[in-house]
Amino acid sequence: MKTGTIRQTVKFKAGPHEVYEALMDSRKHSQFTGSEAKISRKEGGKFSVWEGSINGKNLELVPDKKIVQEWRSEEEEWPKGHYSKATFQLKESKRKTILKFTQTGVPLAAYGAISRGWQDYYWKPLKEFLEAK
């Protein structure tokens, strides 16, 4: 199976702690996505978002700085049992946060939908959620 790598950089008008918490806190994650999220805050712990259509495991957690997850989608273009690796790196810059996102191992059949999905279903609503405070 051929795979690709998604690389995206997003700026948020919020500190790294607020961005990290929005991604890792089940309640806040559910609020900004409008969909149920169950997220363990421990390395090795599991997560399930979008009513279970996306799930995986936390590989590395550095509060307010880095999240690395084994990540998969239940979409039909995504082969059963295949996981990608999603890395969220957070860096403070002038009272804002620069999030550098990398997702490796994305099946090419799902690449376009997944890449657009991060923009439409994560970064845009996350900006609105954080900036409404």
C-alpha positions as CSV (number, residue, x, y, z in Angstrom):
1,M,0.0,0.0,0.0
2,K,1.3,3.4,-0.9
3,T,1.1,6.1,1.8
4,G,1.8,9.8,2.0
5,T,2.7,12.4,4.6
6,I,0.5,15.4,5.6
7,R,2.3,18.5,6.8
8,Q,0.4,21.5,8.0
9,T,1.3,24.5,10.1
10,V,-1.4,26.5,11.9
11,K,-1.3,29.6,14.2
12,F,-3.7,30.1,17.1
13,K,-4.3,33.2,19.1
14,A,-3.9,31.2,22.3
15,G,-1.1,29.8,24.4
16,P,0.3,26.3,24.0
17,H,-1.4,25.2,27.2
18,E,-4.9,26.1,25.8
19,V,-4.2,24.4,22.5
20,Y,-2.9,21.2,24.2
21,E,-5.9,21.1,26.5
22,A,-8.4,21.5,23.7
23,L,-6.8,18.6,21.9
24,M,-6.3,16.3,24.9
25,D,-9.3,17.1,27.2
26,S,-12.3,14.9,26.2
27,R,-14.9,17.6,27.1
28,K,-13.1,20.5,25.4
29,H,-12.3,18.3,22.3
30,S,-16.0,17.4,22.1
31,Q,-17.0,21.1,22.4
32,F,-14.9,22.4,19.6
33,T,-15.6,19.4,17.2
34,G,-19.3,19.1,18.1
35,S,-18.7,15.3,18.3
36,E,-18.1,12.9,21.1
37,A,-14.5,12.4,22.1
38,K,-13.0,10.0,24.7
39,I,-9.3,10.7,25.2
40,S,-6.8,9.2,27.6
41,R,-4.3,11.6,29.0
42,K,-1.7,8.9,29.5
43,E,1.1,7.6,27.2
44,G,-0.1,4.2,26.0
45,G,-3.7,5.3,26.6
46,K,-6.4,5.1,23.9
47,F,-8.5,7.7,22.3
48,S,-11.7,7.7,20.2
49,V,-13.1,10.8,18.5
50,W,-15.9,11.6,16.1
51,E,-18.1,8.9,17.7
52,G,-15.4,6.3,17.2
53,S,-14.7,6.9,13.5
54,I,-11.2,8.0,14.4
55,N,-9.2,6.1,17.1
56,G,-5.8,5.2,18.2
57,K,-3.3,5.4,21.1
58,N,-1.1,8.0,22.6
59,L,2.6,7.2,21.9
60,E,4.2,10.3,23.5
61,L,2.8,13.2,25.5
62,V,4.7,16.3,26.5
63,P,2.2,18.7,28.1
64,D,1.9,22.0,26.3
65,K,4.6,20.9,23.8
66,K,4.0,17.7,21.9
67,I,1.4,15.0,21.2
68,V,2.3,11.8,19.2
69,Q,-0.5,9.4,18.4
70,E,-1.0,6.1,16.6
71,W,-4.0,7.2,14.5
72,R,-6.5,5.5,12.2
73,S,-9.8,6.2,10.5
74,E,-12.7,3.8,10.1
75,E,-13.4,5.1,6.6
76,E,-13.5,2.4,3.9
77,E,-10.5,3.9,2.1
78,W,-8.4,3.1,5.2
79,P,-7.2,-0.5,5.4
80,K,-8.2,-2.5,8.4
81,G,-5.5,-2.7,11.1
82,H,-3.4,0.1,9.5
83,Y,-2.3,3.0,11.7
84,S,-0.6,6.3,10.7
85,K,1.4,8.4,13.1
86,A,0.1,11.9,13.9
87,T,2.5,14.4,15.6
88,F,1.3,17.8,17.0
89,Q,4.2,20.1,18.0
90,L,3.3,23.3,19.8
91,K,5.6,26.3,20.1
92,E,4.8,29.7,21.6
93,S,5.5,32.7,19.5
94,K,4.5,36.3,20.5
95,R,1.6,35.1,22.7
96,K,0.4,32.8,20.0
97,T,0.9,29.1,19.3
98,I,2.4,27.7,16.2
99,L,1.2,24.1,15.7
100,K,3.3,22.0,13.4
101,F,1.3,18.9,12.4
102,T,2.8,15.9,10.6
103,Q,0.9,12.7,9.8
104,T,2.9,9.9,8.2
105,G,1.6,6.6,6.8
106,V,-1.7,8.1,5.4
107,P,-3.0,5.7,2.7
108,L,-3.0,7.5,-0.6
109,A,-6.7,6.5,-1.3
110,A,-7.6,8.5,1.8
111,Y,-5.0,11.3,1.6
112,G,-7.1,14.1,0.2
113,A,-10.0,13.6,2.5
114,I,-7.8,13.3,5.6
115,S,-5.7,16.4,4.7
116,R,-8.9,18.5,4.1
117,G,-10.5,17.0,7.2
118,W,-7.7,18.4,9.4
119,Q,-8.3,21.9,8.0
120,D,-12.1,21.8,8.0
121,Y,-12.9,19.7,11.1
122,Y,-10.0,20.6,13.4
123,W,-8.0,23.7,12.7
124,K,-10.9,26.0,11.7
125,P,-13.2,25.0,14.6
126,L,-10.3,24.9,17.0
127,K,-9.4,28.5,16.1
128,E,-13.0,29.6,16.6
129,F,-13.2,27.8,20.0
130,L,-9.9,29.3,21.3
131,E,-10.5,32.8,20.0
132,A,-14.1,33.0,21.4
133,K,-12.7,33.0,24.9
